[in-house]
Amino acid sequence: MKPDQIELLTTTGAPTLHPDGSRLVVAATRPDLRADSYVGQLWELTLDGGRRRLTRGFRDTSPRFAPDGSLLVFLRAAPAGKPQLFAVRAAGGEPVQLTDQPLGVAHFDISPDSSTVVFAARVPEHGRYGTIDGVGAGLEDPRLVTQYKYRMNGLGYTTDKRSQVFTVAIPDLDDEPFISPVGRMKETSVAGPGELEEQGAVPRATQVTAADADHLEPTFSADGQRILFTAALGEDADATLVSDIHSIALDGGGHRQLTNQGGTTLLGCGSPCPSTDGTSVFFLASDLSASGLDFVARNTALYVLDLHDPTTVRRLSDPETVDFGDVQDLVAVGPDMVLAFNRTRGAGELLRISSTGETEVLVTGATVVTGADTAGDAVVVSYTDPSTSGDIAVVEDAGLRTLSDFSAGLRAETRVGEPQERTYPAPDGTPVHGWVVLPEGEGPHPVLLVIHGGPFAQYGWGYFDEAQVYAAAGYAVLLCNPRGAAGYGQAHGRVIKEAMGTVDLDDVLAYLDGAVAEFDAMDGDRLGVMGGSYGGYLTAWTIAHDHRFRAAIVERGYLDPPSFVGSSDIGWFFSEEYTGTDPAHVQTQNPFAKIGDVRTPAFVIHSEEDLRCPIEQAQRYYTALKKQGVETELLVFPGETHELSRSGSPWHRRQRFEHILRWWARYLPTAANPSDPSVR
């Protein structure tokens, strides 16, 4: 794959099955360089192989069939616009707009009687975010900050645009179109809690929550009489990571907190999923210990609570061996069962789990399941694998039967390098698991050691554009999951707590040594190392301790723990939980404290609006390298966040790849990526 082929990367959202189980709808989305945006529509697939494009919006996503099967609700965004709710007859027709929220709509659910939608939307504080014509961001009033949690990467400030829960009635889709009244003001686009206003261009939405907190993941109870949602509403909400499942009546009254009703540990809860018989609620949660902050390498477990006695909470999965922390979603199956997504050793499994904890693995192997739905006896999934950026399949006894081929163009127009699974021993004998992707030709090829972020994340079997771009340019690519990574149990992930840059460094170097020793196609004298976020941290740490690499790329790095504490959106808890609080001990894990030992040429890449690893981390690292005479460059992307490489603008993603290949051509040229820019 080449940088200008990112348009071939079609991804699929979670599918929605029609209640009769005969067909499904899924959103297929891809980067578009001409629009410099992500575009996509909804597709209808039948279980016998039929396929048709269902909508033609600019970006249509998140489809969901109503329980009675009569209509489909989804999110639609216009160019440069925010996603809004739309509804269309299941049999087809023109979609009808249901919302006009100024900052768009996020999660939503449809009532059991198919008459109402509950949704979450951010409500801008008056005077901000365009609520007053002519008042741009630079002219808004100052913000008085009194909390730890006041901004978030990708969102910016959060306390002045809290996420609230709304309901909106689904109109008769065959009625006359809504007519917008002349002079309608932005401030009247939603009603307050318990209020209804005159109908405008869309049906009136009723706000049912108002607390100064984010209310997320709203869903209807099984009988449709209450709304469940996730929020941190406790007195210590600003100083811990604790969150709860809450329940309210449709008018916003009768509030009940359902989780954290006692016990010695605190949970960070989410993904409420009521059982179909209305007696219980399944949910996902991580044990944060008594402090409410011990999040390091805590696997997400499945729980169930009895609605008649919310203090009766049972954990249904073993967090040491099972982790639902990647795809944090649940799908109800009958009165006492759910589908959940387990990440393990690079795979994304689909599990079916009962309220007694009995577990059946439905999908496993060299696949990462990213979404699922069920109706009747049918189970369908969205997934990615080594040659598929996103497709849909039905689960059968013999495995997955693919229903779509959205990745056909990707396979036809690019060479997909096959990842080869390998495990090599660390110096203490610990197995280090990962993948090798080789380019075409006998070699010997220069080698890129690519380190993932997190650190509690994992490389896996899904299609990885980074590896494919580098392999197509003539590089052998090494992807491994060192200690600290997810997917291998909590002990594997927690071993680097207050010991970053120790065994994790041993592991990535052991994987490099093992691969170079095994594969004659690798040139052990021409090595590069690169990584982003925690991968940027470990790359910077590596080149301060090991000087065999010709060059390095440090991207969106966590590079100076002390300054990270005051500048990152998660700095108030993340750094101290990982590196500890003793200043002397923190320095033993700090790349910036070792920067004087760096001799390797280093390319520093960062985004201006990265609040997770703020740009000051990169600027200071680059300046220090330059002052001590190390060859370095700093590449800064305007308007981008920590997610540049995954969801940044298509043009910026392409330009990022082009600059990365330019850097490697300078220090590790190949026939496919020569040092001469005119040839390249």
N, C-alpha and C positions, 0 to 999 in steps of 0.2 A: 504494500500500500504506500502511495506517495502522499505528501501533504495536501495536494489539491484534490485528493479523492475522498476527503472526509464527508462529502455529500453522499457517499455510498453507505454511510453508517446509519441505517434505519434501526431505531429501537422501538420496542413494543411495550405499551403499558399493560396493566393487569386486565385480562379479558373479563367480560360480563356475559354470562349465559342467559338466554331467554328461559323463563321458568319452565317451558315445556321441554327444554334440553335439546332442541333441534338445531339451534344456531347460536352464534355468539357475535359480539361486537368488540373490536379492539382498536385502540389508537396506535397508528404507526407514524413516528416522528423522525425527521432527519434534519441535519444542518443544511442550509441553503446559502451558498456564497453570494448569489445575486441579491437576495434579500438581506444578507448578513443577519440572518435570524434562523430560528427553528420553525419549520413548517410541518404540517401533518394533518391528516384527516382520519375519520373513522371508517373502518372496513367491517363488512359483515361476512362471516365465514360459516358455512354449514358443516356439520360433522361428517357429511359424505363428500366433502371436497369442494363445494361451491364457494365462490368468492366474488364480492363486488364492493366498489367504493360507495360508502353510504352518505358521506357529507363532503362538501367542498369548501370548508372554511379555511382561513389562513393557518390557524393552529387549533385543532379540535382534539381534546384529550379527555381522559377520565370518564368514559361512558359507564352508565349503570341503568339496567332495565328496572322499571317499576315492578314491584312484587306481583301485580296482576298481569304483567306482560303487555300492557296496552301502549306504553310509551317508553322512550329512552331519554334520560337526562344526562347532559355532558357539559364540559367547560369549553368555551370558545373564546379565543383572543384574536383581535384584529391586529394588524401591523402596529407595533409600538403601543398596543393596548393591553389592558389587564384582563385576565380570564373572567368571564361571566357565565352564569348558568343559562343553558338553553334546554328546551324540551322539544321532542319531535315524536310523532306517531311511530310506533314500532313498525307499522306497515309502510312508512315513508311519508314524505311531504316536506313542507318548508319548516325549518326550526323556528320556534318562538322564544324570544328572549325573556328570561325570568328575573334577572337582576341587573342593576347598574351601579354596583358598589365602586366607590372612587378608587380604592386600592385593590379591587378584584376579590374573587372568591377562592377559598382554598378547599378544604375537605367538606364533603356533603353526604347526606343520606336521604333516602326516600321513605316516607311513612308506610307501614304495613298495608294501609288501605289505598295507597298510591295517590293520595290527594295533596300531600304537603312535602316540601323539601326543607330539611334543616341544614344549615351551612355555617361555616366559620368565615369571617371576613375581618380585616383590620379596619378600625374606625379611626380616621385621622383627627387629631386635635384641631379645633377650629383655628384657622390662621396658618396652618401648615399643609404641606404636600398639595398645593394648588387649590385649597378650599376657598381662597380669596383670589379672584382674578388679579393678575399683575404682581402678586407677591410670590417671588421665586424663593428658592432655598436660601440664597444669600441675603434676603431681606427679612427672613422670619425672626421672631423674637428669640432671645437667648434661651438656652435650656439650662435649668437648674438641676444638677445631678446629685442625688442623695443615696443611690443604691449601687450595689455591685452589678446587678443585671440591668443594664440600660441600653445595650446595643448587641447586635448579632451579625456575624458575617453573612453577607448577602441580603440583609434586611436593613442595616444601618441602625439608627435609633429605634427602640421598641416601645419605650414607656409613653411616647406620644402618639402611638398608633396601636393600641391594644387589639388583640384578636378577640372578637365577641361572637356570640352565637345568635343566629337569626332563624326565623322560619318564614316561608313564603308559600302561599297556596298555589297549586298548579291550576292555571285557568283552563277552560275548555279550548283546546287547541284549534277548534273549528270556528271559534267566534271571530268577529271583526278584529282587525289589528288594533293594538293600543295606539292611541294618538297622544303625543306629548303636548301638554298645555303650553301656551306661549309664555315665555319668561320664567319657566320653572327653574328654581334655584337649586344649586348643588346640595345645600344644607337640608333640603326636604326629601332627599333620595331614600332615606330610611326613617322608619318610625322608632320612637323611643321604646323602652321596655313597657310592654302591655298596651302600647298605643297602635292605632291604625290611622292612616292618612288617606286622603283622596287619591284615587288611582291616577298614575301618571303614564309615562311611556312604557313602563313595565309594571307588573303586579307589585303591590306594596309589601315590603319586607318588614317583619316585626322583630325588633331586637329583644332578646329574652335574658341576656346577661349584661351586667354593667360594672362588675368589680374591676379594680385596678390591677388586672392580671390578664395573661393570655389564656383564653378558653379555646381548646383545640379538640380536634377529632370528634365532633358531635355525631351522635347516632341515636336512632329511635330505640326505645325499649320494644320488646316483642309484641306488646299489645298497642303500641303507638301512643300511650298516654303520658310517657315521660321521655326526657332526653338525657342521655349519658354523654359526658364529655371529660376531658383531661385538663387539669389546671393545678397550679401551685398556689393555694389560698391560705396556707397556714401562716402563723405569726413569724415563723423563721424562714419563710419562702425565699427571702432575698439572700440568705446566708447558707442555704443547703441546696442540694439537687433533688430534694424530695418533691414528688408530684403525686396527685391522687386522681382516682376515678370519682366523679360526682354525678348526682342525679337531680334533675329539677322537673317540675311540671311544665306543661306546654306554655303556660303563661309566665314562667320564670319563678314561680313560687315553690314552696315545699322542698327547699334545698336539703340534700343529704350528701354527706361525705361517706363513700363506701369503703375506702381503703385506709391503711395505716391507723387502725382503730386500737392500737396497743401492741405490745411486744417489745423486744429488746433491740430490734434492728428496724431501720427505716427503708422504705422502698421508693424507687423512682418508677411510677406506674404510667402506663399508656395503653393504646390500642384496645379500648373497651369493645367487647363483642358479646351481646346478649345471646343466651341460648334461645332456640326457636320456641321453646315452651314457656319462656318467661320466668323460669324459676331461678336462674343463675346468670352470672356474668363471667366470661373468660376475659383475661387481660394479660398483658406482658409486663414484667417488672424486673428491675435489677436491685439486688440487696446492697444498700449503701452503708451498711454497718450502723452503729449507734450514732456516729457523727453526722450522717447524712451527706457525706462528701467523699467517701472512699469508693470512687468509681473505677479505679485502675483495674483493667482486665476483669471486670465483673460481667460474666455472661448474663444475657437476658433470658429469664425463665418464664414458663407459662403457669399461670395461676387461675383458680376459679373461686368465686365467692357465692354464697347462698344469699339471694336477695331477701329472704325472710329473716336471715340472721347474718348481716354483713360482717360480723366479727368472725364468722366461720370461713376462713380463707385457707385454701389448700394449694400447695405447690405441686404441679403435675410433672415437672421435668427436673432433671438433675443438672444444675448449672455448671457443674464441673465438666460434664461431657457433652452437653447440648446447649446450643446458643442460638436464640432467635433475635439477635441484635442487628442483623443486616437488613432483611426485609421485615420491618416491624409492622406486620399486618396479620390479621386473623380472619378466617372465613368460616362462618357457622355451617355445620353439617348436622341437620336433625336436631333433636332436643338436647343431646349431651355430648357433642363432638365438634371439633374444629380442625381446620387445616392450618398448619404453621410452617415456617420456613427456617430450616436449620443450616447454619454454615459450619462446615467441617472439612478440614484438609483441602481447601480450595474448591470444594463442591458446594452447591446450594441445594439442599435436599427439600423435598416436600413431605411432610409428615401428617398423618391423621391421628389425632389424640383424643381419647375419651375423657369424660369428667372423672374417671377413676385412675387416669394416668396410663391406660393401655395405649401403646404406640405402634402404628403401622407405617413403614416407610413406603411411600408411593412412588417417589422418583429419587434416584441416586445416581452416582457415577460421574462421568466427565461432563457435567451439565450444571449450570447455575439457574435455578428456577427463580424468577423475579416477580411472579404474580400468579394467581389462580382463582378459579371460581368453580362452583358445583351446582347442579340442578338434576334432580332425579338420581340416576345412577352415573351420570356423566361428570367427569372432572377434566377441566381444561387448564392449561398453564401457558404463561409466557416464559421464555427462557433464552439464554445465550449459551453458546458453547464455543470451542476453538475456532469454528468457521462461520459462526452465526452471531451477528450483532444483536438480533432480536427476531424471534419467530414465535408461532403459536402451535401447540400440539394438544392432542387429547391423550389422557393417560389410559393405557390398556395393560392387560396382564403381561404382554410381551415387551412392554416399554412404551416409549412415546411414539405416537403416530402424528407426524407433522401435517398441519392443515394449511400452512401458509409458506411462502418463500420470499419474504421481504429481503433476505440477504442474497438472493440470486445474483444481482448485479455485482455485489461485493466479491462473490466467489468467481464470477465470470471475468471481471476486469482487473482483479489483483491476484497475486500469488499469496495464498494464505500459508504462512509458515506454521508447520505443525509443532505445537509445544510437546517436548519430550519430558515426561515426569522423571525426576531423579531425586535421590536422597544421599547425602554425604555426611560423614561424621565430623562433629566439632572436635576441638582438641580434648575435651573431657568425655568424648564418646557420644554426646547428645546428637541424635539424628536431625539433620537440617533438610527440610523438604522443600521442593520447588520445581521449576521448569526451565528447560533450555530450548531456545528457538534459534535455529541455524538458518543462515542465508543460503541462497543457491551457490553451487560451486564447491570445489574441494577445499579451498582455502590454502594456507591458513588465514583465518579471518581475525581482525581485531575484535576484542571482547568488551562488551558494555555490561557492567554490574549495575543493575537498576534496582533501587531500594524503595519499597513502598512506604506510604505515610501511615499515620495512626498514632502511636505504633500498634494499637489493638485493632488491626485490620489484616487483610490477607490478600495475596495474589491467588488466583484460582483458574478454573477451567473456562471461564467466559472469554469471549473475544476481547482482546486488549489491543487497541489501536497503537499504543506506544511501541509495544514489542514488534508489531507488524511493520510499522514505518521504519524502525531501525534495522530490522532484518532485511527489508527490501533495499536499504541503502548499503548493505554488505557487512553488517555487524552481527556477530554471535551475541545473543541477548540472554542474560541470566536473571531469573526472577525467583527469589526464595523467600520463605517465611521464617525469619530468625526468631529466637526467643523474644517475647514481647508481642508477637503477632497473635491474632485471633485464629480460632479454628482447631486448636490443639489442646484445649482445656485451660482452665483458669490459672493453674500453676505455671504453665508454659508462658502465659501472658504476664503474670505478676512478678516473675523472677527479676525483671529489670526495674522494679519499683525501688527508687533510691539507689539504683545501680545502672543507670543508662550509660551506654558506651562501653560496657564490659562484655558480657557473654553475647550480646547482640552483635557487637563488632566481631567477636570470635566466629560467630555463626556465618555472617555474610562472607568473611574472608575464607572460611573453610569451604563454603559452597563454591567460591571462585576457584580455589585450589583443586577441589575435587573435579570440577568440570574441565578445567584446563588439562588436568592429568588424564582424564578419560578420553577427551575428544581431540584427535589429531588435527581436526579442522580448525582448532582455536590457536591463535598466536599468543602465547603467554607473555610475550615481550611487548605487546601493544594492547594496553588495558586502559579503559576509562571507567569512571564511576559517576553515578548520578542519582538524584532522588529529590522528591518534593515533600514539604511539611516535615514530619518526623524523618522521612527519607532525606530531606535536606540537612537535617540535624546530623544523621549518621554519616552522610557524605562528608560534611565539614569535619566531623570527628575522625573519619577514616583518613582523610588526607593530612590531618595533623599528626597521625600516628604511623602511617604506612605510605612510603614514598615511591611505590612501584608504578603508580598510575601516570600516564602521559598527560592527562587532563581530567577535569571534573566539572560537573554542572550542579550547582546548589540552587534549588528552586523553592520559593515560598518557605524558606527554612525557619525552624525553631532554633535560633542560633545563640541567644543570650538569655537564659532563664531569669536572671534578676530583672532585666528591663521588660521581659515578657509579662511579668506579674502585673505591671501597671499599664500596659499598652494593649494587650490582647483582650478580645471579648470574653475569653474563658480564662484569662491569666490569673484572675483572683483565686482560682482553685486548682487549675490544671498543673501548673508548674510545681507547686509545692507538694502536691500529691505524688508526682512522678520523681522529683529530684530531692525531696525533703526540704527542711527549713533551716538547717544549719548552714550558714554562709560558706564555711570552709569546705563542707561536704558537697555543697552545690557546685563549687568551683571545680571539683574533681570530675564533674559531668558536663561542664560548660564549654562548648566549642570556642566561644569567644576568648575564654581564658587560655586556650591553647593555640590561638591564631598565629602566634609568633613562630610556631613550628611548621607552618604550612609553606611548602615550596611548589606545590602542584598548581599549574595554571587553572583558574577557576572562573567559570562563567556563572554570574549571579542573575537569576531571573525572578521577577516579582511583579505583583499587581498593585496599583495605587490604592484600590479600595479593599484590600485584604485586611479584614479585621481579626482574622484568626491568628495569622502570623504577620503582624503589622510590618509595613514597608521599612520602618526604621531598623528592623533586624537585618534586612538586606543592605540598606544604605551604609550602616556602620561596618558591616562585614566587608563590603566592597571597598570602602575607604581605607580600612585598616590593611587589606591586602595590597592596595595600590601604594600606600605609604611605605610598606616594607619591601616594595619592588617585585611582588608576585604578579605575573601576567594575569590580568583580569578584565572583565567587561561587565557592565550592569545593563540589563534589558528590562525596561519598565513598561507595563501595559496600562494605559489609561482606562478607566471605567470598568475594570475587571476586579473580581474578588478572589478568594482562596480557591474557587472552583474553576478557574480559567481553563485548565487542561481538560475538564470534563464537560462544562456547560458554558464556557465563555463564548463570545461572539464567534461565528464560524471563521471570519477573516482573521481574527486574533489567534484562533486555534491553528489555522494554517500557517500564519506568520511565525508562531511559536515553533512549530515543527521545522520550518525553513531555517530559522536562526540556530536551532539545536543542531541540525545537520551541517550548517555552515561552520559551527564551532568544531564539530567532530572532524569535518573535512580538513580543518587546519592542523589538528594534532593527530588524527587517526584516519588519513585518507584511504579510500577504497576505490575500486574501479567504478562502482555505482555511485560513489560520493567523492569525486576527486577534489583535490585542493584548488585547482584552477576554477575560479568562479564562472568563467565564460563557458567552460565545458559542463560544469555542474548545472 
